[in-house]
């Protein structure tokens, strides 16, 4: 059978970090005979070569090529291309990993849309990835209708015939930004580029030891020499004008201006900062016309203008001011509505911890020359931010804590100017309501709520919180939506909003059920539970005595007064034999391993009658044994921490 995808993995001393990569490649949903993995070992000196040889010996999908060290990833990727047999090739770094369905989804999407390049949604664990590019699917994307240029890493799928037809390969040798040169030409020469955004295909990781090649401090002279090669590609395949300016703006913004802003600049040693600034200044003056910087956001325009004017000290001073600017998102209502979670919040920017203020009657004016000093720069930024308030936006994203996968949620918002003092200044506040449908989230786990605010020259994210004082926080009940329990809660101690999907045990809050709200009539038990359900929902009950376990189906329906849900369940068909029966509830009966949670009441069966009763307490001996186990466990954990600390 023809190979659909060849995965190419350049490898150099990854150590244990390659194991997640290998595991994800072996888990792919694409049939085993339809893909291959080519590891190109670039002269590793650790145990990786032997590990890969053993892997290839046991798994026919895996192939290994060993070569002398070439200095960077360009040559290993090229070697992998030449050895590949697939219709498409996919590049993966040895310390990253793929979603289990990545190859199948990206291949099918690429074929369906006739794509030469397929860009799969990325999640960044400890490192940044594009956000706006993956807001929605783009079956036919170009550098003009989508922010493709935001994604210049090689972790994409390419039609092999396309690469051969245009003769595209990676620059080789000890150099940086070889991926920028390759990807820029691919975007500009492809007949079609497709962006798949509804599934996380690629997980981009920062190692715990911080040794990823991309995080190493670089030599500014060599780095910006290589950057010019990417600019050369753009000049070769575009005409002077808005499209070229927009593409150049990406390098000015990301590789230059953003390196000279706020804490990112201030944390660098002064001698390195000066060297970096000097190289950036040279490229800005040499390569970028006025149309490039003019399309930046106000704060970025200021940094670009000061850089072009060779004013290093003012760039540092402006960075010191910007370092105090941060977004703040305050939660409002959090409640279940029509099967979804409605989340209200306000968002604005702060400076030094206090709400920022702006001129009330500002007008938009171009930045014709560099500001004469930092005070004038700050004043101009404030005026432009207020004048552009009509373009400000607020988004709510949910980010899965273990994988960093994130998804935009539908949001409605309004913009409000709040007068301050005598009215000559205002606060710029965004008031928003997001609608979260847990059924749209792809996996169980903890999902953190983040607010993304675009205002003036800033696009920043922050957690949604902290909420009001604990006693007045909105705390909706656990909901059962899309066949699984979902708990909105406030983190401790920070008070930020998170959702726990697939929650079980005590966190469900079923311990609050009142025995007075439970009745038994005939062969049915009825109880009022602190649970939200959008409509009648199937559940299951388990009845446990000292000798027997029985189960029975049940339903949850919204309570008439809108608070909680009414549980109605049949008692076991054989009726409950004499004795006391503990009761447990399963809110997700269709799960692979249905989880049961104990309810704070029991049923006592005697003489053909069933009555509600308290849960029987364990005897003295059992209580003592449980306490002893807890004490022993605590001691063992403390001893373990002491031993680890002593090492």
C-alpha positions, -999 to +999 in steps of 0.1 A: +000+000+000+014+035-009+028+055+021+006+085+027+029+104+052+066+103+060+074+118+093+109+132+095+125+137+129+159+153+131+176+140+163+205+153+184+210+143+220+174+144+231+178+120+260+145+111+277+127+139+259+124+117+227+102+092+245+070+112+243+077+119+206+082+082+199+051+072+218+029+097+200+042+085+166+034+049+175-002+059+187-012+075+154-047+066+141-034+064+105-031+027+097+005+015+103+011+006+067+002+041+055+029+061+073+066+058+081+089+076+106+124+085+096+147+095+125+178+112+112+204+110+139+227+140+135+257+126+153+242+122+188+266+114+216+241+102+242+223+068+242+198+079+215+215+061+186+212+027+203+176+035+214+166+043+178+182+012+164+164-010+189+131+008+180+136+003+143+144-034+148+110-040+166+087-016+147+087-017+108+073+018+106+104+033+122+136+039+102+169+054+113+196+072+094+229+080+112+252+108+100+280+130+113+269+161+131+260+189+107+254+216+133+217+223+129+184+208+117+185+217+081+206+189+067+189+161+088+155+173+074+168+173+038+183+138+043+149+127+056+131+142+025+153+123+001+148+090+020+110+095+023+084+075+003+053+093+014+029+115-006+033+141+022+062+147+046+057+160+081+085+175+102+085+169+140+112+179+165+126+152+187+114+169+219+078+176+207+049+152+200+018+148+179-019+145+187-030+109+183-050+117+151-027+143+137-014+125+107-048+111+096-066+144+100-039+166+084-035+142+055-073+139+048-077+177+051-048+183+028-061+159+001-097+172+004-085+208-002-057+201-027-031+216-003+006+217-009+011+228+028-011+217+058-007+237+090-021+219+120-032+235+152-004+238+178-003+239+215+026+254+234+038+239+266+062+265+281+066+283+247+046+305+225+026+293+195+003+313+171-031+320+185-050+341+159-041+317+130-060+289+148-091+308+156-110+288+129-102+264+100-088+280+068-092+254+039-077+279+014-053+302+032-029+327+018-005+352+033-031+379+023-063+363+038-049+346+069-021+353+094+000+325+080+032+345+084+027+341+122+037+305+119+072+300+105+083+268+124+087+237+102+062+216+121+038+212+091+029+187+064+041+193+029+032+175-004+065+158-015+058+165-052+054+202-044+088+203-027+105+185-056+087+206-083+100+239-069+133+224-056+127+235-020+150+223+007+163+237+040+195+257+042+222+236+058+250+241+082+255+260+115+230+287+112+197+300+125+162+306+110+166+280+083+129+272+089+119+309+081+136+307+047+120+273+039+085+282+052+083+316+037+090+302+002+066+274+007+038+298+016+045+321-013+048+294-040+022+269-028-010+265-049-029+262-017-022+262+021-048+246+044-050+254+082-066+228+104-077+245+137-103+222+152-079+196+165-045+200+183-021+183+159+013+194+173+025+199+209+055+223+210+074+218+243+100+236+263+122+212+280+124+213+318+162+217+315+157+247+291+180+231+265+158+234+234+180+248+206+156+277+200+160+290+236+198+293+235+212+328+234+222+336+199+249+356+183+231+388+170+254+392+140+249+357+127+212+356+136+203+388+117+225+378+088+203+347+085+171+367+090+180+388+059+179+356+039+142+352+048+136+388+038+153+380+005+128+353-002+099+377+003+115+402-020+120+375-046+084+364-047+065+396-040+062+431-055+068+463-035+036+473-018+012+464+010+016+426+008+054+428+011+051+454+038+027+432+057+051+402+055+081+422+064+061+435+094+061+400+109+099+400+112+101+436+124+074+429+150+084+394+163+122+392+157+131+429+164+106+451+182+093+424+206+129+416+216+133+453+226+102+456+248+094+454+285+108+426+306+121+406+276+147+433+270+153+443+306+162+408+318+192+407+293+227+419+304+234+455+292+263+445+269+242+419+251+213+443+249+235+469+232+248+443+207+213+431+199+200+467+195+229+476+172+221+447+148+184+454+149+190+490+141+211+481+111+184+458+096+156+483+102+174+511+085+187+489+057+156+469+048+123+484+059+105+513+043+080+536+062+051+514+052+063+485+073+064+502+108+033+522+100+011+491+102+023+482+137+004+488+169+012+522+187+036+508+213+054+488+186+056+519+164+073+538+192+100+511+197+105+508+159+109+546+156+133+549+185+153+519+171+155+535+136+167+567+152+195+547+171+182+558+206+192+529+227+187+546+261+152+557+252+143+522+241+154+509+275+134+536+293+103+529+273+107+492+281+109+501+318+075+519+315+059+491+295+070+464+320+044+478+344+015+474+319-007+443+324-042+432+317-067+425+344-099+405+340-125+405+367-152+378+367-189+387+370-217+361+368-209+325+363-240+304+358-256+276+338-280+288+310-296+266+284-271+238+285-240+261+285-220+280+311-224+317+308-194+337+321-194+374+325-163+395+329-147+429+325-113+435+312-089+465+311-052+473+313-034+484+344-001+502+350+018+496+382-013+477+394-037+506+390-063+510+361-047+529+332-063+562+322-064+578+288-074+612+273-111+615+269-111+633+235-081+618+218-076+617+181-056+593+159-024+609+146+005+593+127+039+590+142+059+609+117+091+611+137+105+594+168+092+610+200+116+635+215+116+616+248+098+588+267+072+611+282+061+622+247+061+585+236+038+575+265+015+604+258+012+595+221+006+558+229-022+568+254-039+591+228-037+564+200-050+537+223-081+559+232-086+569+196-085+532+185-107+519+213-133+510+187-109+482+176-103+467+210-114+431+215-118+406+244-117+369+240-122+340+265-100+309+259-101+276+277-067+260+281-063+224+291-038+223+320-019+192+312-015+196+274-018+235+270-044+229+242-066+260+240-099+269+223-117+302+217-151+305+232-180+325+217-180+360+233-202+391+231-187+423+244-192+460+246-167+489+250-172+514+277-154+546+286-155+552+323-148+589+333-122+595+359-119+626+381-130+657+363-138+638+331-107+647+311-094+612+314-112+578+311-107+542+317-112+519+287-132+489+299-144+459+279-176+442+293-181+407+280-202+375+282-188+342+270-208+311+263-190+279+271-204+246+258-185+218+276-196+193+250-173+211+225-142+205+246-124+175+233-112+158+265-117+154+303-093+173+325-089+208+341-095+237+318-083+271+329-101+302+318-079+329+302-089+363+289-071+377+258-073+415+255-063+435+224-062+472+232-040+498+216-005+484+213-010+454+236-023+419+230-019+401+263-035+372+282-043+368+319-063+344+341-099+352+347-098+362+383-093+367+411-130+366+419-148+386+447-142+375+483-148+338+488-181+343+506-197+362+477-182+344+447-207+329+422-204+292+426-226+272+402-233+235+409-217+207+390-234+203+357-240+172+336-236+183+300-227+162+269-228+130+290-201+140+315-200+160+348-185+195+346-176+215+377-168+253+375-147+263+404-123+289+418-087+279+422-070+282+456-054+304+467-056+327+436-093+326+430-092+321+392-119+304+372-113+268+360-135+239+348-130+203+358-144+181+331-151+145+341-149+155+377-157+127+403-157+120+440-161+146+467-156+175+442-190+168+428-205+184+459-230+156+464-222+156+501-245+186+504-276+165+497-300+168+526-316+136+539-349+155+543-350+159+505-350+122+499-382+101+498-390+065+489-424+057+474-432+022+464-403+009+443-389+044+435-365+067+453-366+105+448-340+131+459-331+167+452-295+171+442-272+201+438-267+194+401-274+213+369-289+194+340-303+210+308-330+184+305-338+148+314-305+130+318-299+093+323-279+083+354-274+051+373-276+042+410-257+015+429-270+000+462-244-017+484-250-038+515-225-059+535-233-089+513-246-077+480-244-050+452-274-040+430-278-014+404-307+004+388-313+031+362-324+066+370-330+101+356-321+136+366-346+164+356-344+202+363-361+211+395-393+232+391-378+261+411-346+262+390-323+251+418-307+217+414-321+186+398-346+159+409-333+124+409-358+096+403-346+060+402-362+026+405-352+003+433-336-030+421-362-052+405-357-080+430-364-055+458-339-048+485-333-076+509-333-068+546-305-046+557-289-012+553-279-002+518-254+026+509-263+045+478-239+057+451-246+077+420-230+076+385-235+108+365-217+094+334-231+059+329-218+056+293-182+062+303-157+034+297-152+030+334-184+046+350-174+064+382-197+062+412-199+087+440-214+079+474-245+099+485-249+111+521-279+089+528-287+052+530-318+030+526-330+006+553-350-023+541-371-043+566-404-060+566-411-052+529-406-015+535-377+007+525-370+039+544-343+066+542-316+063+568-283+079+578-252+064+563-238+038+588-205+049+604-175+025+605-169+008+638-142+019+662-117-007+651-121+003+614-118+040+623-085+033+642-071+013+613-079+040+588-063+067+610-032+045+614-029+041+576-031+079+571-004+085+597+019+059+582+014+074+547+022+109+560+054+097+577+065+079+545+060+110+524+080+131+548+108+106+549+108+104+511+111+143+508+139+143+533+158+117+513+153+135+480+164+168+496+195+151+510+206+139+475 
